[in-house]
């Protein structure tokens, strides 16, 4: 049974989402304040977090940052108001997996939830297909798929869920170039038109954590005019 945490200050929305999540067989918990939601997420480690941006005490962007800082890797679907375009960008860049704009249809909400669970299952199922030992080595870079752990020169590197998934995708296909739109679709699961710079932000943060020299990347290379690829010569 999937456990879902709803962090939302509107009781009616919580009730509506709770009904439909339970219909999907989910165990649902909720919080109406950002700080309380953060606490519950850390304690419960849910399979999915539904996170509103406009929250009392601590807004959704700050909650998302704190969740990722606390190594909570649960997928996060952010709820935003129609006018909060900048918040959609910020949400994706601080570690959210998806966003849904209010008002939204229940059908779309259910479709998004199912898509997130489906991507998680696909990612879990792909681990053994990528490498029978579940660990990939590229010089002094080690990617442990089972533990979702990355180390460089035997030093642990903390990555956000999306940074890790980007690294796994690129490193499991050395030499294959991916444009930004393709990476958005594969990693985030939807066609986020206009958000290609989110890929740049994640790639830059990933490079800052694993590359010995940001000005001369060793692992993740830029394919000029296309996008990015993992160095096939390692």
C-alpha positions as CSV (number, residue, x, y, z in Angstrom):
1,X,0.0,0.0,0.0
2,X,1.4,3.4,-1.0
3,X,1.5,6.0,1.7
4,X,0.7,9.6,0.6
5,X,1.2,12.7,2.6
6,X,-0.9,15.8,1.7
7,X,0.4,19.1,3.0
8,X,-2.4,21.6,2.2
9,X,-4.2,24.3,4.3
10,X,-7.6,23.8,2.6
11,X,-9.6,21.1,4.4
12,X,-11.9,20.6,1.5
13,X,-9.1,20.0,-0.9
14,X,-7.5,17.5,1.6
15,X,-10.8,15.7,1.9
16,X,-11.3,15.5,-1.9
17,X,-7.8,14.2,-2.6
18,X,-8.0,11.8,0.3
19,X,-11.2,10.2,-1.1
20,X,-9.6,9.6,-4.5
21,X,-6.2,8.5,-3.2
22,X,-7.9,5.9,-0.9
23,X,-9.8,4.7,-4.0
24,X,-6.4,4.0,-5.5
25,X,-5.5,1.9,-2.4
26,X,-3.3,4.5,-0.8
27,X,-2.9,5.2,2.9
28,X,-3.3,8.9,3.4
29,X,-2.0,11.3,6.1
30,X,-2.2,15.1,6.1
31,X,-0.9,18.3,7.6
32,X,-2.3,21.8,7.3
33,X,0.9,23.7,8.1
34,X,4.3,23.6,6.4
35,X,6.3,22.9,9.5
36,X,4.0,20.1,10.6
37,X,4.0,18.6,7.1
38,X,7.8,18.6,7.1
39,X,7.9,16.8,10.4
40,X,5.5,14.2,9.3
41,X,7.4,13.7,6.0
42,X,10.6,13.1,7.9
43,X,8.9,10.7,10.4
44,X,6.7,8.8,7.9
45,X,8.9,8.9,4.7
46,X,5.8,8.6,2.4
47,X,5.8,7.2,-1.1
48,X,4.4,10.5,-2.4
49,X,4.0,14.0,-1.0
50,X,1.3,16.4,-2.3
51,X,2.6,19.8,-1.4
52,X,0.8,23.1,-1.7
53,X,2.9,26.2,-2.2
54,X,0.8,28.7,-0.2
55,X,1.0,27.4,3.3
56,X,1.0,29.0,6.8
57,X,4.2,29.0,8.9
58,X,6.5,27.6,6.1
59,X,5.7,27.8,2.4
60,X,5.9,24.9,0.0
61,X,9.1,26.0,-1.6
62,X,10.9,26.0,1.8
63,X,9.3,22.7,2.8
64,X,10.6,21.2,-0.5
65,X,14.1,22.5,0.2
66,X,14.1,21.2,3.7
67,X,12.8,17.8,2.6
68,X,15.6,17.4,0.1
69,X,18.1,18.7,2.6
70,X,16.9,16.0,5.0
71,X,17.5,13.3,2.4
72,X,13.8,12.7,1.9
73,X,13.6,11.3,-1.6
74,X,9.9,10.8,-1.9
75,X,8.4,12.1,-5.1
76,X,6.8,15.6,-4.6
77,X,3.8,16.9,-6.5
78,X,3.4,20.6,-6.0
79,X,0.1,22.4,-6.1
80,X,0.2,26.0,-7.4
81,X,-2.2,28.8,-8.2
82,X,-2.7,29.7,-11.8
83,X,-0.7,33.0,-11.4
84,X,2.3,31.5,-9.7
85,X,4.4,30.7,-12.9
86,X,7.6,31.5,-11.1
87,X,6.7,29.1,-8.3
88,X,6.4,26.3,-10.8
89,X,10.0,26.9,-12.0
90,X,11.3,27.2,-8.4
91,X,9.4,24.1,-7.3
92,X,11.0,22.0,-10.1
93,X,14.4,23.5,-9.4
94,X,14.4,22.8,-5.7
95,X,13.5,19.2,-6.1
96,X,9.8,18.8,-6.9
97,X,8.9,16.0,-9.4
98,X,5.7,17.4,-10.8
99,X,3.2,20.3,-10.4
100,X,-0.5,20.7,-10.8
101,X,-2.2,24.1,-11.2
102,X,-5.3,25.0,-9.3
103,X,-8.1,24.5,-10.1
104,X,-7.5,21.0,-11.4
105,X,-9.7,18.1,-12.4
106,X,-9.8,15.0,-10.3
107,X,-9.2,13.0,-13.4
108,X,-5.9,14.9,-14.1
109,X,-4.8,14.5,-10.5
110,X,-5.3,10.8,-10.5
111,X,-3.5,10.5,-13.9
112,X,-0.5,12.4,-12.4
113,X,-0.4,10.3,-9.3
114,X,-0.5,7.1,-11.3
115,X,2.2,8.4,-13.6
116,X,4.5,9.2,-10.7
117,X,4.0,5.7,-9.2
118,X,4.6,4.2,-12.6
119,X,7.9,6.1,-13.1
120,X,9.0,4.9,-9.6
121,X,8.3,1.3,-10.5
122,X,10.0,1.7,-13.9
123,X,13.1,3.2,-12.2
124,X,13.2,0.4,-9.5
125,X,12.8,-2.2,-12.2
126,X,15.5,-0.8,-14.4
127,X,18.2,-1.1,-11.7
128,X,19.0,-4.8,-12.3
129,X,18.8,-4.4,-16.1
130,X,21.4,-1.6,-16.0
131,X,24.0,-3.6,-14.0
132,X,23.8,-7.0,-12.5
133,X,25.9,-5.9,-9.5
134,X,23.8,-2.7,-9.1
135,X,27.0,-0.6,-8.9
136,X,28.6,1.3,-11.8
137,X,32.2,2.5,-11.7
138,X,33.6,5.3,-13.9
139,X,37.2,5.9,-12.7
140,X,36.8,7.5,-9.2
141,X,33.0,7.9,-9.6
142,X,30.8,5.2,-8.2
143,X,27.1,4.9,-8.6
144,X,25.3,2.5,-6.3
145,X,21.8,1.9,-7.8
146,X,20.5,-0.2,-4.9
147,X,21.5,2.2,-2.2
148,X,20.9,5.3,-4.4
149,X,24.4,6.4,-3.3
150,X,27.1,8.2,-5.2
151,X,30.7,8.7,-4.2
152,X,33.7,10.4,-5.8
153,X,37.2,9.3,-4.7
154,X,35.5,7.3,-1.9
155,X,33.7,10.4,-0.6
156,X,29.9,10.3,-0.4
157,X,28.1,12.8,-2.5
158,X,24.6,13.8,-1.6
159,X,22.3,14.2,-4.7
160,X,18.7,15.2,-5.0
161,X,16.4,12.5,-6.5
162,X,16.3,14.2,-9.9
163,X,20.1,14.7,-9.9
164,X,20.5,11.0,-9.1
165,X,18.1,10.0,-11.8
166,X,19.8,12.2,-14.4
167,X,23.2,10.7,-13.5
168,X,21.8,7.2,-13.7
169,X,20.2,7.8,-17.1
170,X,23.3,9.5,-18.6
171,X,25.9,7.1,-17.1
172,X,24.0,4.0,-18.2
173,X,24.0,5.3,-21.8
174,X,27.6,6.6,-22.3
175,X,28.1,8.6,-25.4
176,X,24.4,9.0,-26.1
177,X,23.3,12.7,-26.4
178,X,20.0,13.9,-24.9
179,X,18.5,17.2,-25.6
180,X,16.8,19.1,-22.8
181,X,13.3,18.4,-23.9
182,X,14.0,14.7,-23.9
183,X,15.6,14.8,-20.4
184,X,12.6,16.7,-19.1
185,X,10.3,14.0,-20.5
186,X,12.3,11.1,-19.3
187,X,13.2,12.3,-15.8
188,X,10.2,14.5,-15.0
189,X,7.8,12.5,-17.0
190,X,5.9,15.3,-18.6
191,X,6.5,17.8,-21.4
192,X,7.3,20.9,-19.4
193,X,7.4,23.3,-22.3
194,X,9.4,26.4,-21.5
195,X,11.2,24.7,-18.6
196,X,14.3,23.4,-20.4
197,X,16.4,25.7,-18.2
198,X,15.4,23.5,-15.3
199,X,17.6,20.7,-16.9
200,X,20.5,23.2,-17.1
201,X,20.1,24.0,-13.4
202,X,20.1,20.4,-12.4
203,X,23.0,19.5,-14.6
204,X,25.0,22.4,-13.2
205,X,24.3,21.3,-9.6
206,X,25.1,17.7,-10.5
207,X,28.4,18.8,-12.0
208,X,29.3,20.9,-9.0
209,X,29.0,17.8,-6.9
210,X,30.8,15.2,-9.0
211,X,33.1,17.1,-11.3
212,X,36.7,17.8,-10.1
213,X,36.8,20.8,-12.4
214,X,33.5,22.5,-13.4
215,X,35.2,24.4,-16.2
216,X,36.4,21.2,-17.8
217,X,33.9,18.5,-17.0
218,X,35.1,14.9,-16.9
219,X,31.9,12.9,-16.6
220,X,28.9,14.9,-18.0
221,X,29.8,16.6,-21.2
222,X,27.9,19.2,-23.2
223,X,27.0,18.2,-26.8
224,X,26.9,21.6,-28.4
225,X,23.7,22.4,-30.1
226,X,22.0,19.3,-28.7
227,X,22.2,18.9,-24.9
228,X,24.3,16.5,-22.7
229,X,25.9,13.1,-22.7
230,X,28.0,11.0,-20.3
231,X,31.7,10.6,-21.3
232,X,32.0,7.3,-23.2
233,X,35.7,7.2,-22.8
234,X,35.7,6.5,-19.1
